[in-house]
Amino acid sequence: MSAARQVVVEADGGSRGNPGPAGYGAVVIDPATGEPLAETAEYIGVATNNVAEYRGLIAGLSAAKALFPDAGDALRVHVRMDSKLVVEQMSGRWKIKHPDMKPLAARAAAVLPPSSVTYEWIPRAQNKHADRLANEAMDAGRDGRQWEAAASTAALDAPARGTVTTPPPVQGPPGDQVAGAARARAALAAARGAAAPAADTLFPVPEPGVPDTTVPAAPASAPASAPAPGQPAAGSSRQQPSGTPQTGWSSAPDLGAPATLVLLRHGETALTPEKRFSGSGGTDPELSATGRGQAERAAEHFAALGTVQEIVSSPLRRCRETAAAVAGRLGLDVRIDEGLRETDFGAWEGLTFGEVRERYADDLTTWLASPDTAPTGGGESFAEVAERVAAARDRIVARYAGRTVLLVTHVTPIKTLVRLALGAPPEALFRMELSAASISTVAYYGDGNASVRLLNDTSHLR
């Protein structure tokens, strides 16, 4: 029996319009050296993103097989793609329901024996080579020609593989955990006289986007908050000194007091118990009687604590009403920030998740698989929401450095802030529960690091 030959296939596809002018790209890589062994790309005319992604997979598997025609069953291919849909369907974990996807999946499965192929989802930032090939193919189609390997520059734009480099200067916005972690690694490496790994080697930067609890979350409960390295877990008898909170492995008084954002989700509306999509493009409902009671209990809670110094609210009515209840008890003004509004869910506004699945099944599947996809009818993608929420965060942290600010906002903005603080990928947010009138807390320090201190606390409502 011949020795196994192992290669990595990275594939991608895209459509400028979905459906629209589409193309795919794939690269076969030597896993030992990281060198590309073969590239392929093609403009395929008008198609959807999913069709283009499957076509890229088929082309990549075919290219790997063509490189080693005599390997037979000894060829082992590890496929890496940023399409959650294709990876999960080809791995057998998701059913293939769309009639256009079934023949493409069958073609992909027939290229090589199923036992010879494994699949892995990767963030888009790690799939740049194949993404560049797909875009080159679409550019060629736009110009009335087909992609030519000799003219490709995709390999030049792709990150080097199999190397360890010194990290570039980190310029992430305050609260991006990746930025803080990169600084810490660089400082430790400098102290040892060694080069630190690149910022995206151990901590890949997640794509923007964050799921909303209108999508059913996994039943697992999320922890209230994880201690920072060097801090005791909840319930520990070890006492921390008063004053500036300890961060990292030791206290850092030079960082000063953090800007602490206390994140209060608004109280219930009539749509909340029915789990309907309720964003910024719908009816802008008021608080229900239950929601008003929740707002009053939150106001009592913050009055008893006496720690909130500023209040900033989403412009939507349910948040303004919740914020007004708290402000009335604390004697504070409410500042409105447009960046804290909820996602615009387009044609899905007012519908349940099940109703959207019945009416817009394909759109929903694509939306769940990609943070860059907007809901039906021109709503906002989670990537777009993440950009404006991060900008609002930066404004607020800069304006209220060292102060405790109550942000009254919605599910998506709160989950976005927590996700960015943790450096977590978008899909991790499906596993977070966020109840009406719940409280979460994130502290932002002067070095760009963040500390998630509380998540989904509802004890004040009981």
Phi, psi and omega per residue, in radians:
M1 nan 2.285 -3.108
S2 -1.257 2.682 3.126
A3 -1.171 2.586 -3.106
A4 -1.199 2.404 3.018
R5 -1.806 2.225 -3.067
Q6 -2.019 2.325 3.063
V7 -2.446 2.823 3.045
V8 -1.960 2.373 3.047
V9 -2.011 2.157 2.999
E10 -1.928 2.225 -3.045
A11 -2.365 2.680 3.125
D12 -2.739 2.823 3.058
G13 -2.639 2.743 -3.131
G14 -2.654 2.810 3.125
S15 -2.431 2.270 3.136
R16 -1.632 1.358 -3.109
G17 2.501 -0.575 3.058
N18 0.821 1.245 0.065
P19 -1.439 2.728 3.133
G20 -3.105 -2.978 3.094
P21 -0.967 2.183 -2.953
A22 -2.291 2.742 3.088
G23 -2.766 2.910 3.117
Y24 -2.338 2.879 3.052
G25 -2.595 2.593 3.103
A26 -2.623 2.591 3.113
V27 -2.364 2.394 3.066
V28 -1.752 2.261 -2.973
I29 -2.162 2.444 2.998
D30 -1.357 2.013 -3.065
P31 -1.188 -0.353 -3.113
A32 -1.365 -0.650 -3.073
T33 -1.921 -0.309 -3.071
G34 1.386 0.079 -3.099
E35 -1.426 2.439 3.062
P36 -1.253 2.307 3.129
L37 -1.719 -0.503 -3.139
A38 -2.785 2.570 3.070
E39 -2.212 2.567 3.044
T40 -2.594 2.547 3.125
A41 -2.756 2.762 -3.132
E42 -2.822 2.439 2.955
Y43 -1.472 2.229 -3.011
I44 -2.026 0.243 3.134
G45 1.435 -2.676 -3.115
V46 -1.428 2.170 3.141
A47 -2.806 3.041 3.099
T48 -1.589 2.931 3.068
N49 -0.994 -0.775 -3.066
N50 -1.137 -0.714 3.103
V51 -1.086 -0.788 -3.137
A52 -1.093 -0.677 3.137
E53 -1.150 -0.735 3.094
Y54 -1.132 -0.697 3.114
R55 -1.098 -0.648 3.071
G56 -1.112 -0.709 3.093
L57 -1.072 -0.838 -3.132
I58 -1.031 -0.780 -3.133
A59 -1.126 -0.708 3.136
G60 -1.139 -0.766 3.100
L61 -1.112 -0.710 3.135
S62 -1.136 -0.673 3.113
A63 -1.147 -0.678 3.111
A64 -1.134 -0.732 3.127
K65 -1.133 -0.690 -3.126
A66 -1.172 -0.529 3.122
L67 -1.162 -0.574 -3.086
F68 -2.260 1.192 -3.042
P69 -1.136 -0.389 -3.101
D70 -1.710 0.039 -3.075
A71 -1.276 -0.551 3.133
G72 1.038 -2.329 -3.116
D73 -1.247 -0.122 -3.129
A74 -1.428 -0.167 3.124
L75 -1.369 2.267 3.098
R76 -2.100 2.206 -3.084
V77 -2.129 2.208 3.052
H78 -1.862 1.981 -3.083
V79 -1.613 2.309 3.086
R80 -2.144 2.139 -3.136
M81 -2.475 2.676 3.068
D82 -1.651 0.165 3.051
S83 -1.601 1.845 3.108
K84 -1.072 -0.657 -3.113
L85 -1.054 -0.911 -3.089
V86 -1.134 -0.771 -3.113
V87 -1.079 -0.808 -3.110
E88 -1.208 -0.667 3.131
Q89 -1.207 -0.765 -3.123
M90 -1.260 -0.401 3.073
S91 -1.419 -0.160 3.108
G92 1.500 0.165 -3.120
R93 -1.570 -0.418 3.076
W94 -2.031 2.460 3.068
K95 -1.289 2.592 3.099
I96 -1.732 1.856 -3.059
K97 -1.789 -0.558 -3.056
H98 -1.250 2.264 -3.086
P99 -1.073 -0.487 3.134
D100 -1.322 -0.405 -3.091
M101 -1.490 -0.506 -3.046
K102 -1.050 -0.865 3.131
P103 -1.163 -0.571 3.110
L104 -1.179 -0.735 3.093
A105 -1.110 -0.656 3.110
A106 -1.136 -0.701 3.101
R107 -1.111 -0.735 3.127
A108 -1.110 -0.724 -3.112
A109 -1.207 -0.388 -3.082
A110 -1.529 -0.207 -3.099
V111 -1.132 -0.800 -3.137
L112 -2.338 2.765 3.068
P113 -1.002 2.369 -3.116
P114 -0.932 -0.562 -3.128
S115 -1.244 -0.203 -3.116
S116 -1.602 -0.134 -2.996
V117 -2.129 2.306 3.005
T118 -2.126 2.759 -3.033
Y119 -2.229 2.537 3.104
E120 -2.495 2.306 3.010
W121 -1.449 2.396 3.075
I122 -2.285 2.676 3.052
P123 -1.113 2.699 -3.123
R124 -1.011 -0.581 -3.136
A125 -1.083 -0.385 3.126
Q126 -1.684 0.071 -3.106
N127 -2.095 0.588 -3.002
K128 -1.184 -0.596 -3.096
H129 -1.101 -0.901 -3.141
A130 -1.159 -0.649 3.109
D131 -1.075 -0.718 3.127
R132 -1.145 -0.696 3.098
L133 -1.073 -0.766 3.131
A134 -1.079 -0.716 3.131
N135 -1.209 -0.626 3.043
E136 -1.068 -0.712 3.123
A137 -1.118 -0.733 3.123
M138 -1.185 -0.633 3.078
D139 -1.107 -0.720 3.121
A140 -1.097 -0.755 3.115
G141 -1.081 -0.666 3.093
R142 -1.063 -0.573 -3.115
D143 -1.598 0.129 3.093
G144 1.353 0.500 3.128
R145 -2.452 3.101 3.080
Q146 -1.858 2.752 3.139
W147 -1.118 2.457 3.099
E148 -2.158 2.237 -3.097
A149 -1.042 -0.628 -3.077
A150 -1.136 -0.447 -3.101
A151 -1.669 -0.021 -3.050
S152 -1.290 2.437 3.025
T153 -2.052 0.247 -3.059
A154 -1.041 -0.684 -3.113
A155 -1.137 -0.541 3.128
L156 -1.238 -0.547 -3.119
D157 -1.480 -0.258 -3.082
A158 -1.352 2.564 3.096
P159 -1.169 2.555 3.106
A160 -1.121 2.459 -3.138
R161 -1.911 2.693 3.050
G162 1.249 0.324 -3.141
T163 -2.179 2.766 3.049
V164 -2.077 2.157 -3.062
T165 -2.206 2.813 3.046
T166 -1.255 2.344 -3.075
P167 -1.165 2.518 3.043
P168 -1.255 2.898 3.068
P169 -0.967 2.313 -3.101
V170 -1.564 2.222 -3.084
Q171 -2.209 0.529 -3.132
G172 -1.201 2.726 3.126
P173 -1.205 2.791 -3.135
P174 -0.960 2.332 3.079
G175 1.680 -0.076 3.046
D176 -1.394 1.964 -3.058
Q177 -1.081 -0.551 3.135
V178 -1.063 -0.725 -3.128
A179 -1.112 -0.802 3.141
G180 -1.118 -0.717 3.133
A181 -1.124 -0.678 3.130
A182 -1.111 -0.721 3.107
R183 -1.091 -0.732 -3.131
A184 -1.103 -0.766 3.136
R185 -1.119 -0.727 -3.138
A186 -1.097 -0.720 -3.137
A187 -1.153 -0.732 3.124
L188 -1.134 -0.713 -3.140
A189 -1.147 -0.691 3.125
A190 -1.100 -0.668 3.135
A191 -1.154 -0.531 3.126
R192 -1.532 -0.178 -3.095
G193 1.346 0.426 -3.124
A194 -2.156 2.802 3.110
A195 -1.350 2.450 3.097
A196 -1.526 2.616 3.068
P197 -1.121 2.738 3.129
A198 -1.090 2.653 -3.053
A199 -1.032 -0.518 -3.086
D200 -1.724 0.156 -3.135
T201 -1.362 -0.849 -3.112
L202 -1.753 -0.437 -3.084
F203 -2.234 1.370 -3.131
P204 -1.049 2.390 -3.136
V205 -1.244 2.155 -3.106
P206 -1.244 2.675 3.026
E207 -1.229 2.634 3.068
P208 -1.099 2.833 3.053
G209 2.096 2.556 -3.107
V210 -2.722 2.219 -3.135
P211 -1.196 2.750 -3.121
D212 -1.874 2.676 -3.131
T213 -1.238 -0.041 2.966
T214 -1.152 -0.373 2.938
V215 -1.505 2.231 -3.060
P216 -0.986 2.257 -3.137
A217 -1.504 2.803 3.047
A218 -1.110 2.633 -3.042
P219 -1.227 -0.237 -3.120
A220 -1.122 2.440 3.130
S221 -1.526 2.532 -3.123
A222 -1.551 2.531 3.098
P223 -1.190 2.671 -3.130
A224 -1.083 -0.871 3.043
S225 -2.930 2.547 3.108
A226 -1.672 2.427 3.133
P227 -1.197 2.570 3.045
A228 -1.211 2.746 3.106
P229 -0.923 2.314 3.125
G230 1.573 -0.098 3.121
Q231 -1.798 2.613 -3.141
P232 -1.271 2.670 3.069
A233 -1.242 2.884 3.123
A234 -1.016 2.379 3.131
G235 1.612 -0.112 3.139
S236 -1.203 2.592 3.133
S237 -1.479 -0.165 3.133
R238 -1.156 2.286 -3.084
Q239 -1.704 2.461 3.056
Q240 -1.686 2.570 3.088
P241 -1.145 2.636 3.124
S242 -1.305 2.928 3.138
G243 1.749 -2.460 -3.108
T244 -1.084 2.243 -3.132
P245 -1.078 2.584 3.091
Q246 -1.259 2.420 3.079
T247 -2.230 2.550 3.111
G248 1.088 -2.403 -3.069
W249 -1.583 -0.170 3.132
S250 -2.720 2.872 3.114
S251 -1.174 2.596 -3.098
A252 -2.367 1.320 -3.074
P253 -1.087 -0.367 -3.120
D254 -1.199 -0.317 3.129
L255 -1.344 -0.341 -3.121
G256 1.354 3.131 3.124
A257 -1.245 2.456 -3.124
P258 -1.326 2.798 2.875
A259 -1.430 2.049 -3.070
T260 -1.815 2.047 3.118
L261 -1.747 1.994 3.069
V262 -1.629 2.029 -2.974
L263 -1.766 1.907 -3.128
L264 -1.879 2.054 3.013
R265 -1.294 2.514 -3.131
H266 -1.072 2.836 3.078
G267 -1.262 3.022 -3.086
E268 -1.120 2.610 2.902
T269 -2.027 -3.119 3.111
A270 -1.111 -0.405 -3.104
L271 -1.477 -0.375 -3.017
T272 -1.093 -0.883 -3.106
P273 -1.103 -0.443 -3.136
E274 -1.519 0.017 3.106
K275 0.930 0.880 3.106
R276 -1.689 2.584 3.046
F277 -1.060 2.159 -3.121
S278 -2.439 1.643 -3.068
G279 -1.967 -2.588 -3.117
S280 -1.655 -0.006 -3.140
G281 -1.875 0.193 -3.081
G282 -1.831 -2.428 -2.989
T283 -1.532 -0.088 -3.098
D284 0.924 1.121 -3.048
P285 -1.217 2.715 3.050
E286 -1.505 2.971 3.052
L287 -1.164 2.491 3.000
S288 -1.394 3.082 3.088
A289 -1.028 -0.701 3.084
T290 -1.100 -0.751 3.141
G291 -1.108 -0.676 3.104
R292 -1.142 -0.662 3.077
G293 -1.123 -0.677 3.103
Q294 -1.133 -0.694 3.125
A295 -1.112 -0.692 3.126
E296 -1.152 -0.684 3.128
R297 -1.198 -0.620 3.054
A298 -1.125 -0.698 3.120
A299 -1.083 -0.755 3.103
E300 -1.073 -0.710 -3.127
H301 -1.082 -0.844 -3.097
F302 -1.242 -0.548 3.076
A303 -1.133 -0.673 3.138
A304 -1.211 -0.624 -3.137
L305 -1.250 -0.775 -3.137
G306 1.219 0.447 -3.072
T307 -1.823 -0.398 -3.074
V308 -1.264 2.248 -3.102
Q309 -1.928 -0.405 -3.115
E310 -2.483 2.708 3.090
I311 -2.295 2.244 3.079
V312 -2.233 2.376 -3.025
S313 -2.265 2.682 2.891
S314 -1.100 2.664 3.131
P315 -1.322 -0.181 -3.083
L316 -1.277 2.604 -2.942
R317 -1.020 -0.741 -3.082
R318 -1.102 -0.560 3.092
C319 -1.359 -0.739 3.137
R320 -1.073 -0.671 3.110
E321 -1.177 -0.704 3.098
T322 -1.139 -0.773 -3.141
A323 -1.113 -0.673 -3.125
A324 -1.112 -0.634 3.126
A325 -1.106 -0.743 3.135
V326 -1.232 -0.769 -3.107
A327 -1.061 -0.644 3.130
G328 -1.090 -0.625 3.135
R329 -1.354 -0.544 -3.061
L330 -1.656 -0.183 -3.110
G331 1.219 0.587 -3.120
L332 -1.984 2.761 3.018
D333 -1.502 2.802 3.109
V334 -1.973 2.163 3.057
R335 -1.713 2.417 -3.133
I336 -1.734 2.331 3.054
D337 -2.208 2.050 -3.095
E338 -1.061 -0.467 -3.117
G339 -1.176 -0.222 -3.103
L340 -1.636 0.080 -3.125
R341 -1.223 2.820 -3.140
E342 -1.301 2.869 3.055
T343 -1.004 2.521 2.956
D344 -1.508 1.960 -3.067
F345 -1.592 0.239 3.025
G346 0.991 -2.283 -3.095
A347 -1.240 -0.151 -3.125
W348 -1.516 -0.128 -3.113
E349 -0.969 2.263 3.103
G350 1.500 -0.128 -3.129
L351 -1.659 2.721 2.993
T352 -1.440 2.921 3.099
F353 -1.043 -0.733 3.130
G354 -1.110 -0.680 3.123
E355 -1.164 -0.668 3.082
V356 -1.136 -0.703 -3.141
R357 -1.105 -0.637 3.123
E358 -1.230 -0.674 -3.009
R359 -1.620 -0.563 -3.030
Y360 -2.341 0.931 -3.001
A361 -1.010 -0.826 -3.093
D362 -1.145 -0.749 3.133
D363 -1.095 -0.707 -3.130
L364 -1.131 -0.742 3.130
T365 -1.065 -0.769 3.131
T366 -1.143 -0.712 3.135
W367 -1.084 -0.735 3.141
L368 -1.186 -0.475 -3.072
A369 -1.534 -0.325 -3.042
S370 -2.460 2.193 3.097
P371 -1.212 -0.185 3.133
D372 -1.553 -0.076 -3.098
T373 -1.627 2.309 3.118
A374 -1.595 2.704 3.052
P375 -1.075 2.902 3.124
T376 -0.994 2.413 3.014
G377 1.561 0.286 3.038
G378 1.482 0.585 3.034
G379 -1.359 -2.821 -3.122
E380 -1.777 2.448 2.967
S381 -1.365 2.796 3.091
F382 -1.154 -0.486 3.071
A383 -1.109 -0.751 3.118
E384 -1.144 -0.711 3.119
V385 -1.100 -0.749 -3.122
A386 -1.074 -0.656 -3.136
E387 -1.124 -0.817 -3.102
R388 -1.281 -0.568 3.102
V389 -1.188 -0.716 3.097
A390 -1.104 -0.662 3.102
A391 -1.145 -0.718 3.091
A392 -1.106 -0.739 3.094
R393 -1.000 -0.805 -3.113
D394 -1.095 -0.714 3.113
R395 -1.081 -0.799 -3.058
I396 -1.202 -0.761 -3.141
V397 -1.101 -0.695 3.128
A398 -1.194 -0.696 -3.091
R399 -1.246 -0.635 -3.017
Y400 -2.055 0.717 3.124
A401 -0.978 2.278 3.107
G402 1.394 0.054 -3.098
R403 -1.987 2.893 3.101
T404 -1.809 2.066 -3.018
V405 -2.067 2.263 3.045
L406 -1.572 2.087 3.057
L407 -1.814 2.055 3.108
V408 -1.750 1.944 -3.001
T409 -2.617 -2.670 -2.927
H410 -2.120 -3.131 -3.100
V411 -1.045 -0.953 -3.034
T412 -1.086 -0.837 3.102
P413 -1.048 -0.691 -3.135
I414 -1.145 -0.809 3.125
K415 -1.115 -0.599 3.100
T416 -1.100 -0.812 3.140
L417 -1.085 -0.732 3.119
V418 -1.158 -0.767 -3.123
R419 -1.055 -0.807 -3.137
L420 -1.132 -0.671 3.135
A421 -1.120 -0.621 -3.123
L422 -1.502 -0.250 -3.026
G423 1.177 0.569 -3.057
A424 -1.575 2.625 3.092
P425 -1.268 2.814 -3.079
P426 -0.964 -0.709 -3.040
E427 -1.166 -0.319 3.113
A428 -1.127 -0.424 -3.085
L429 -1.291 -0.264 3.042
F430 -1.185 -0.276 -3.075
R431 -1.782 0.213 3.081
M432 -1.837 2.308 3.028
E433 -1.703 2.423 3.125
L434 -2.456 1.775 -3.046
S435 -1.423 2.802 3.067
A436 -1.046 2.393 3.126
A437 1.065 0.397 3.084
S438 -1.406 2.814 -3.115
I439 -2.097 2.317 3.006
S440 -2.270 2.770 -3.087
T441 -2.472 2.348 3.049
V442 -2.311 2.294 3.082
A443 -1.854 2.417 -3.097
Y444 -2.052 2.171 -3.086
Y445 -1.762 2.892 -3.049
G446 -1.178 -0.302 -3.124
D447 -1.587 0.108 -3.137
G448 1.635 -0.112 3.126
N449 -1.439 2.790 3.124
A450 -2.345 2.714 3.119
S451 -2.309 2.017 3.067
V452 -1.437 2.011 -3.003
R453 -1.844 -0.321 -3.072
L454 -2.746 2.518 3.098
L455 -2.516 2.171 3.008
N456 1.009 0.768 3.086
D457 -1.397 2.160 3.122
T458 -2.135 0.289 -3.087
S459 -1.080 -0.492 -3.135
H460 -1.254 -0.224 -3.114
L461 -1.612 -0.179 -3.050
R462 -1.619 nan nan
